[in-house]
Amino acid sequence: MRSARSLAASLLLALSLVSVATAKDIHVNNVDGDDSFTGRQDRNLSDQSGPVRTIARALRMASQGDRIILTNTGEPYRESISLTGSRHSGYSFRPFVIEGNGAILDGSALVAAEAWEHYRGHVYRFRPPGLGYQQLFLDDRPLPRVVANRELGSPPELEPLTWCLYDGHVYFAVEPETLKLPKDYALSYARLRTAITLFHVEGVGIVDLTVQGFQLDGISAFNSAREVTLAGVTCRGNGRSGITVGGASQVVINACLVGNNGTAQLLTLPCSETAIQNTALLSNTAPGWVDQGGRVYVDGQRVEGGLEELVPEEAAAKPQ
């Protein structure tokens, strides 16, 4: 019996070593890639081993312990992705990694010129698909938002180049002295829901990536996302929060920059655990951390009740 157990243990060890040995890099290039390629090389070759075009395709090809490497082409990746289960998890000594190389994952889309209707004076409005949270951007930068009070029964007064969300519409004030209409501005809104959703994964790293312009969250450790590390990540201009951690998830946020999000830069929910290290949570549009549950540690010290802002000296120098 003992020899049989030893044989079984040896077999399991051998199988695990084979799995680790087969962990691979998958290259993604949203300009020159092709989703029919294998992703094994970072450039196009005649054997179709070059990069795939989308992160979603790379995730479909991925296995435990793999690394997805994005090429920073200067063109944002316009996708919403999910990491789920063991195939998108890592080993104890080899995490599953999305390596951004400074690339941008963007959920915004231009507002169609015909979508706008005149409301009154220099204010126009349009109804985006999907309700609840939203952002409005001019030249890919979030515009100042005026928070609407529904008890007043009408949208608030808007200064030029500000906006509000009221009764399912986005209201935007043009510059009256320029005679511009909304179609004359490069206006975009948050079209996709969440940039990266993590669900029942373990041992994941997301590195050197910017996520922006999503309707709900930039990164959501939705449920049982354990041993997740966000390193050098920027989360900005998302409708609800830059980062949300909930549902028995464990996340380390290291050397990240989170700002210009709608209701919270960091939102924590019950049963979660979040460790924050050398990270800036800006209060420019919403509180730095909104505490709705869970345990939070800042540089190893337990904190409770939320934070208006967190700007360590080292992180303050990082560009937005």
C-alpha positions in Angstrom: 0.0 0.0 0.0 2.8 2.4 0.9 4.5 1.8 -2.5 1.3 2.4 -4.3 0.9 5.8 -2.5 4.5 6.7 -3.3 3.9 5.9 -6.9 0.8 8.0 -7.0 2.5 10.9 -5.3 5.4 10.6 -7.8 3.0 10.5 -10.7 1.2 13.7 -9.5 4.5 15.4 -9.0 5.7 14.5 -12.5 2.4 15.7 -14.0 2.7 19.0 -12.2 6.2 19.5 -13.4 5.1 18.8 -17.0 2.4 21.4 -16.6 4.8 24.0 -15.4 7.3 23.1 -18.1 4.6 23.7 -20.7 3.6 27.2 -19.4 4.1 29.6 -22.2 4.2 33.2 -23.3 1.4 34.5 -25.6 2.1 37.7 -27.4 -0.6 40.2 -28.4 -0.4 43.0 -30.9 -3.6 44.9 -31.7 -2.2 46.5 -34.8 -0.1 43.8 -36.5 -1.5 40.7 -34.8 -3.9 38.1 -36.1 -6.2 35.9 -34.0 -5.5 32.9 -36.3 -1.8 33.0 -35.2 -0.3 31.1 -32.3 1.0 34.0 -30.4 4.4 32.3 -29.7 6.4 35.1 -31.3 6.3 38.9 -30.8 6.5 39.5 -34.6 4.9 38.1 -37.7 6.6 35.2 -39.3 5.7 33.0 -42.2 4.8 30.0 -40.0 1.9 32.0 -38.3 3.6 31.9 -34.9 3.3 35.7 -34.6 1.1 37.7 -32.1 -2.6 37.3 -31.8 -4.6 40.5 -32.2 -6.9 40.5 -29.1 -6.4 39.8 -25.4 -9.6 37.8 -25.4 -8.1 35.4 -28.0 -4.9 35.1 -25.9 -7.1 34.2 -22.8 -8.9 31.5 -24.8 -5.5 30.0 -25.7 -4.0 30.3 -22.2 -3.4 27.7 -19.6 -2.3 27.8 -15.9 0.9 29.7 -15.3 1.0 31.4 -18.8 2.1 34.9 -19.4 0.2 37.2 -21.8 2.5 39.9 -23.2 0.9 43.0 -24.7 2.7 45.1 -27.3 2.3 48.8 -26.7 1.4 49.9 -30.2 0.2 53.4 -29.2 -3.3 52.3 -30.1 -5.5 51.4 -27.1 -6.8 47.8 -26.7 -10.6 48.2 -26.8 -11.9 45.1 -25.0 -13.5 43.9 -21.8 -11.9 40.7 -20.5 -12.4 38.1 -17.7 -10.0 35.8 -16.0 -11.7 32.8 -14.6 -10.8 29.5 -12.9 -7.6 27.4 -12.9 -6.7 28.0 -16.6 -6.2 31.7 -15.7 -4.4 31.0 -12.4 -0.8 30.6 -11.6 1.4 28.2 -9.6 3.0 29.0 -6.3 6.2 29.9 -8.0 4.9 31.0 -11.4 1.9 33.4 -11.5 -0.4 33.9 -14.4 0.6 37.3 -15.7 -0.8 40.0 -18.0 2.2 42.2 -18.8 1.0 45.5 -20.3 4.3 47.2 -21.3 2.6 50.5 -20.8 -0.4 49.7 -23.1 -3.9 51.1 -22.5 -7.1 49.1 -22.1 -9.9 51.5 -23.0 -13.6 51.0 -22.8 -14.8 54.3 -24.2 -16.4 55.1 -27.6 -17.1 58.3 -29.5 -20.6 59.8 -29.0 -22.3 59.7 -32.4 -23.1 63.2 -33.7 -26.7 62.3 -34.3 -27.1 61.1 -30.7 -27.2 64.6 -29.3 -30.4 66.6 -28.8 -30.7 70.1 -27.6 -32.0 70.5 -24.0 -31.9 74.2 -23.3 -29.5 77.2 -23.7 -26.0 75.9 -24.3 -26.8 72.4 -22.8 -27.3 69.2 -24.9 -27.9 65.7 -23.9 -27.8 62.1 -25.2 -28.8 58.7 -23.7 -26.0 56.2 -23.5 -26.7 52.5 -23.6 -26.6 51.0 -20.1 -27.5 53.0 -17.1 -26.2 53.5 -13.6 -22.6 54.8 -14.0 -21.0 56.8 -16.7 -18.1 59.1 -17.7 -17.7 61.8 -20.4 -14.4 62.4 -22.0 -13.0 65.2 -24.2 -10.0 64.3 -26.2 -9.8 61.1 -24.1 -9.6 63.0 -20.8 -12.4 63.0 -18.2 -14.4 66.2 -18.1 -15.4 67.8 -14.8 -18.7 66.3 -13.5 -21.5 68.1 -11.7 -23.4 65.7 -9.4 -27.1 65.8 -10.0 -29.6 66.0 -7.1 -32.8 64.1 -8.2 -34.8 65.8 -5.5 -34.6 69.1 -7.4 -36.5 67.6 -10.3 -34.2 68.8 -13.1 -30.5 68.6 -14.1 -28.2 71.1 -12.3 -26.8 74.2 -14.0 -23.7 73.4 -16.0 -20.8 75.6 -16.8 -19.2 75.2 -20.2 -17.3 71.9 -20.7 -18.9 70.3 -17.7 -21.4 67.4 -17.6 -23.8 65.5 -15.4 -25.8 62.3 -15.4 -29.5 62.7 -14.8 -32.5 60.5 -15.5 -30.5 58.2 -17.9 -29.1 61.1 -20.0 -25.7 62.6 -20.1 -26.0 66.4 -20.2 -23.1 68.5 -21.6 -22.6 72.2 -21.8 -20.8 73.6 -24.9 -18.9 76.9 -25.0 -21.6 79.4 -26.1 -19.1 82.0 -27.3 -17.5 79.6 -29.8 -20.8 78.7 -31.5 -19.8 75.0 -31.3 -22.2 72.1 -31.1 -21.4 68.8 -29.3 -20.5 67.2 -32.6 -17.6 69.7 -32.9 -16.0 68.2 -29.8 -14.2 64.9 -29.6 -16.5 63.5 -27.0 -16.6 59.9 -25.9 -18.4 58.0 -23.2 -17.9 54.8 -21.2 -19.3 52.0 -23.4 -17.8 48.7 -22.1 -18.7 47.6 -18.6 -15.5 46.5 -16.8 -12.0 46.3 -18.0 -10.8 43.2 -16.2 -12.9 40.9 -14.0 -11.2 38.3 -11.8 -13.4 35.4 -10.8 -12.2 32.2 -8.9 -8.5 32.7 -9.8 -5.4 32.4 -7.7 -1.9 33.6 -8.3 -2.4 36.4 -10.9 -0.3 39.4 -11.7 -1.3 42.4 -13.8 1.7 44.6 -14.5 2.4 48.0 -16.2 -1.1 48.5 -17.7 -3.5 51.5 -17.9 -7.2 50.8 -17.8 -9.6 53.7 -18.5 -13.1 54.6 -19.8 -15.2 51.7 -18.5 -18.7 52.1 -17.3 -18.4 50.3 -14.0 -14.9 49.4 -12.8 -11.4 49.4 -14.1 -10.3 46.2 -12.3 -12.8 44.1 -10.3 -11.7 41.2 -8.1 -15.2 40.1 -8.2 -15.2 36.8 -6.2 -12.5 34.5 -4.8 -9.7 36.2 -6.7 -6.8 35.2 -4.4 -3.1 36.1 -4.3 -3.7 38.8 -7.0 -1.0 41.5 -7.5 -1.6 44.8 -9.4 1.8 46.4 -10.0 2.5 49.6 -11.8 -1.2 49.8 -12.9 -3.0 53.0 -13.6 -6.8 53.0 -13.3 -8.5 56.3 -14.4 -11.7 57.7 -15.7 -14.0 54.7 -14.9 -17.7 55.2 -14.0 -17.8 53.7 -10.6 -14.3 52.8 -9.3 -10.8 52.3 -10.5 -10.4 49.1 -8.5 -13.0 47.0 -6.6 -12.1 44.2 -4.3 -14.8 42.0 -2.9 -16.2 38.5 -2.3 -13.3 36.7 -0.4 -10.7 38.2 -2.8 -7.1 39.0 -1.7 -5.4 41.7 -3.7 -2.0 43.5 -3.3 -2.0 47.0 -5.0 1.7 48.0 -5.4 3.0 51.2 -7.0 -0.3 52.0 -8.8 -2.0 55.3 -9.6 -5.8 55.5 -9.2 -7.7 58.7 -10.0 -10.5 60.4 -11.9 -13.0 57.6 -11.2 -16.7 58.2 -10.6 -17.6 57.3 -7.0 -14.4 55.7 -5.6 -10.8 55.3 -6.6 -10.7 52.0 -4.5 -13.9 50.3 -3.4 -13.7 47.4 -0.9 -16.6 45.0 -0.1 -17.2 42.5 2.7 -15.0 39.4 3.1 -12.1 40.9 1.0 -8.5 41.7 1.9 -6.5 44.5 0.3 -2.9 45.4 0.8 -1.8 48.9 -0.5 1.8 49.6 -1.0 3.4 52.8 -2.4 0.1 53.7 -4.3 -1.7 56.9 -5.0 -5.4 57.0 -4.5 -6.4 60.5 -5.6 -9.4 62.5 -4.3 -9.8 64.6 -7.5 -13.2 63.2 -8.4 -14.2 60.9 -5.6 -12.8 59.6 -2.2 -9.5 57.7 -2.5 -10.9 54.6 -0.7 -14.6 53.9 0.0 -14.9 51.3 2.8 -17.9 49.0 2.4 -16.3 46.1 4.1 -13.3 43.8 4.1 -9.8 44.4 5.6 -7.4 47.0 4.2 -3.7 47.4 5.1 -1.7 50.5 4.0 2.1 49.7 4.1 1.4 46.9 6.5 -0.9 48.8 8.9 -4.6 48.0 9.3 -6.8 51.0 8.4 -10.6 51.3 8.6 -13.4 53.6 7.5 -12.0 54.7 4.1 -9.5 57.4 3.1 -10.1 60.7 1.4 -6.8 60.5 -0.3 -3.6 58.6 -0.3 -0.6 60.1 -2.0 2.8 58.6 -0.9 5.8 60.7 -1.8 7.1 58.2 -4.2 3.8 57.8 -6.0 3.1 61.5 -6.3 5.7 61.9 -8.9 4.0 59.4 -11.3 2.2 61.1 -14.2 -1.5 60.7 -14.7 
